[in-house]
Amino acid sequence: MHEPEVFGLRRARVSAARGVGPQNHRSSETGLFMRRFLAYVRIAVTSLVVFVGVAKADQVFTTATGAVNPLTGQSVSATADFGLSANTLTLTLSNTTAGIGSAGQLLTGITFTLSNGSGVSLTNESGDLVSVNGDKTFTDLGTSALGWGFGSTGANIFEACVICTGSVTSPVTPSEGILGPVSADGKYDNANKSITGNAPHNPFVNGTATYTFSVPSNVTVSDVTFAFGTTPGATVSAPEPASILLLGIGLVGLPLLIRRRS
């Protein structure tokens, strides 16, 4: 009378030993589903990162920590943010030198290389102009068009400048150099007479200038060099943009992270 029960018990034991019980079967299906789901997520996320990172991210170039004007030995710091939209390349150029002391720390030019330099032209340039007074205060003159020079200095190499090199010239030399940020009290406390009350150098650009260029589609920027001061040759090269390096690291590490989680 108990034989079916014994037989059933034996069959359950055999099934359990072979790992084909109901619970193991469900676990196997769940594991397979998760592996497939994570594979789809990996493809979707990688595609999104590539699209957003490459098509949308700006190329941002910054001077290395501890950079100095090679002619004066003064500390300098600057950032160039290039953003591309269709055939318009926008450059936001900033002097980030804290506690600027003299004209040798003014940001007065930038040179860059485009992957395609065909038909490139400067379409607009603007900045907030200020006049720095003898008492280290400044008078804000408002946002205005700038007079920086722009041109090509070689194959696909371009220069925007106040203190220019080669064949590029600027009608506003030596004015419209870009100042660093003001001190906490709203003045240029450390500035000497090469900046304060210096008529030939006034007006200056307050911190940031913006330039737009007409360019071919899908151009990229490389080999950025900043120029500082009022003497030609005071140039500082910038490393390649950190955003591109981080994107590459992220794409390499993403599959490993997902595989570990799976």
C-alpha positions in Angstrom: 0.0 0.0 0.0 2.9 2.4 0.6 4.8 1.5 -2.6 3.7 4.5 -4.7 4.7 6.7 -1.9 8.2 5.1 -1.7 8.4 5.2 -5.5 7.5 8.9 -5.5 10.1 9.6 -2.8 12.7 7.8 -4.8 11.8 9.7 -8.0 12.0 13.0 -6.1 15.4 12.1 -4.7 16.7 11.2 -8.2 15.3 14.4 -9.6 16.9 16.4 -6.9 20.2 14.7 -7.3 20.2 15.5 -11.0 19.3 19.1 -10.3 16.1 19.1 -12.3 13.6 19.8 -9.5 11.0 22.5 -9.9 12.9 25.0 -7.9 16.2 24.4 -9.8 14.3 24.7 -13.1 12.9 28.0 -12.1 16.3 29.3 -11.0 17.8 28.2 -14.3 15.1 30.1 -16.2 15.6 33.2 -14.1 19.4 33.1 -14.5 19.0 32.8 -18.3 16.5 35.7 -18.4 18.9 37.9 -16.3 21.8 37.2 -18.6 19.8 38.1 -21.7 18.4 41.2 -20.0 21.8 42.4 -18.9 23.2 41.8 -22.4 20.5 44.0 -23.9 21.1 46.7 -21.2 24.8 46.6 -22.0 24.1 47.2 -25.7 21.6 50.0 -25.0 23.8 51.8 -22.4 26.9 51.5 -24.6 25.1 52.9 -27.6 23.7 55.8 -25.5 27.1 56.6 -24.0 28.7 56.6 -27.5 26.0 58.8 -28.9 25.9 61.3 -26.1 29.6 61.3 -25.4 30.8 61.7 -29.0 28.0 63.6 -30.6 27.1 66.0 -27.8 30.0 66.5 -25.4 32.1 69.6 -25.7 35.9 69.3 -26.1 37.3 71.2 -23.1 41.0 72.1 -23.0 42.7 73.4 -19.8 46.2 74.4 -19.0 48.1 71.9 -16.9 48.4 72.5 -13.1 51.3 74.7 -12.4 51.5 76.2 -15.9 53.6 79.4 -16.2 54.2 82.1 -18.8 57.5 80.9 -20.3 58.8 84.4 -20.8 58.0 85.8 -17.3 57.7 82.7 -15.0 54.3 83.9 -13.8 51.5 81.4 -13.1 48.8 81.2 -15.7 45.6 79.2 -16.1 43.0 79.1 -18.9 40.2 77.0 -20.3 38.9 76.6 -23.9 35.5 75.0 -24.3 34.7 74.0 -27.9 31.0 73.1 -28.7 29.9 72.0 -32.1 26.3 72.3 -33.4 25.9 71.4 -37.1 28.2 73.8 -38.9 28.7 76.2 -36.0 31.7 75.8 -33.7 31.4 77.9 -30.5 34.5 78.6 -28.4 34.2 79.8 -24.8 37.6 81.1 -23.8 38.3 81.9 -20.1 41.2 83.2 -18.1 41.0 81.3 -14.8 44.2 82.8 -13.3 43.5 83.7 -9.7 45.0 86.9 -8.2 46.2 88.2 -11.5 49.2 90.5 -11.0 50.3 91.9 -14.3 49.8 92.0 -18.0 52.0 88.9 -18.4 49.1 86.9 -17.1 46.5 88.2 -19.5 45.0 85.7 -21.9 45.7 87.2 -25.3 45.5 84.4 -27.8 44.7 80.8 -28.7 45.9 78.5 -31.5 44.1 75.2 -32.4 43.9 72.6 -35.2 40.7 71.5 -36.8 40.3 68.0 -38.4 38.9 69.8 -41.5 39.9 73.5 -42.1 38.0 74.0 -45.4 36.1 77.3 -45.5 36.5 78.1 -41.8 35.5 81.7 -40.9 34.9 83.7 -37.7 31.3 84.8 -37.6 31.0 86.5 -34.2 33.1 87.4 -31.1 31.9 89.1 -27.9 32.8 89.7 -24.3 32.0 91.8 -21.3 34.4 94.8 -21.5 35.8 96.5 -18.4 38.1 99.4 -17.7 40.4 98.8 -14.8 41.0 101.9 -12.8 44.1 103.1 -10.9 42.6 102.2 -7.5 42.1 98.5 -8.7 38.4 98.9 -9.1 36.9 98.5 -12.5 34.1 100.1 -14.6 31.9 97.6 -16.5 31.4 98.8 -20.1 28.9 96.0 -20.9 28.9 93.2 -23.4 30.3 94.2 -26.8 31.7 92.9 -30.0 35.5 92.2 -29.8 38.2 93.0 -32.3 40.5 90.0 -31.9 42.3 88.9 -35.0 41.6 85.5 -36.6 43.2 83.6 -39.4 45.0 80.4 -40.5 48.7 80.0 -39.7 49.1 76.7 -41.5 47.3 73.6 -42.8 44.1 73.4 -40.6 45.8 75.5 -37.9 43.9 78.6 -36.7 44.7 81.5 -34.4 42.4 84.0 -32.5 44.4 86.7 -30.9 45.2 90.1 -29.5 48.9 89.5 -29.5 49.2 87.6 -32.8 51.9 85.7 -34.6 52.7 85.1 -38.3 50.3 86.7 -40.8 47.4 87.1 -38.3 46.8 90.7 -37.1 44.4 92.4 -34.7 43.1 96.0 -34.9 42.8 96.2 -31.1 46.4 95.3 -30.0 47.3 95.6 -27.2 43.8 96.0 -25.6 41.1 93.4 -25.0 43.3 90.9 -23.2 41.2 88.6 -21.0 41.5 89.1 -17.3 41.3 86.5 -14.6 38.6 86.6 -11.8 38.5 89.5 -9.4 39.5 89.2 -5.7 36.9 88.5 -3.0 36.3 92.2 -2.5 35.4 92.7 -6.2 38.7 94.5 -7.1 41.9 93.4 -8.8 43.9 93.6 -5.5 47.1 92.1 -6.8 47.2 93.9 -10.1 50.1 96.3 -10.8 50.3 99.3 -13.1 50.6 97.2 -16.2 46.9 96.6 -15.7 45.5 99.3 -13.3 45.0 102.6 -15.1 47.0 101.4 -18.1 45.3 103.3 -21.0 46.8 101.3 -23.9 45.6 98.0 -22.4 42.1 99.2 -21.6 39.5 98.0 -22.1 40.0 94.4 -20.9 37.7 91.4 -21.3 36.1 90.4 -18.0 37.0 86.7 -17.5 35.4 85.1 -20.6 35.1 85.7 -24.3 32.9 83.8 -26.8 33.7 83.2 -30.5 31.6 81.4 -33.1 33.0 79.9 -36.3 31.5 78.5 -39.5 33.1 75.1 -40.0 32.6 71.9 -41.9 30.3 69.2 -40.3 31.7 66.9 -37.7 35.0 68.7 -37.2 37.1 68.0 -34.1 39.7 70.2 -32.3 43.2 69.3 -31.2 46.6 70.8 -30.4 45.3 73.7 -28.4 47.9 76.3 -27.3 47.1 79.4 -25.2 49.0 82.7 -25.4 49.5 84.9 -22.4 50.9 88.4 -22.0 51.7 91.2 -24.4 54.9 89.7 -25.9 54.6 87.1 -28.8 55.9 83.7 -27.9 54.5 83.3 -24.4 52.6 80.1 -25.2 51.3 77.2 -23.1 50.1 73.9 -24.7 47.0 72.2 -23.3 46.6 68.4 -22.8 44.0 66.6 -24.8 40.5 67.1 -23.3 39.7 65.0 -20.2 36.1 64.4 -21.4 37.3 62.2 -24.3 39.7 60.2 -22.0 36.9 59.6 -19.5 34.6 58.4 -22.2 37.2 55.9 -23.4 37.7 54.6 -19.8 34.0 54.3 -19.3 33.5 52.3 -22.5 36.3 49.9 -21.5 35.1 49.4 -18.0 31.3 49.1 -18.6 31.3 45.5 -19.9 33.4 44.4 -17.0 31.1 46.1 -14.5 28.0 44.5 -16.0 29.6 41.1 -16.2 30.6 41.3 -12.5 27.1 42.3 -11.6 25.6 39.5 -13.6 
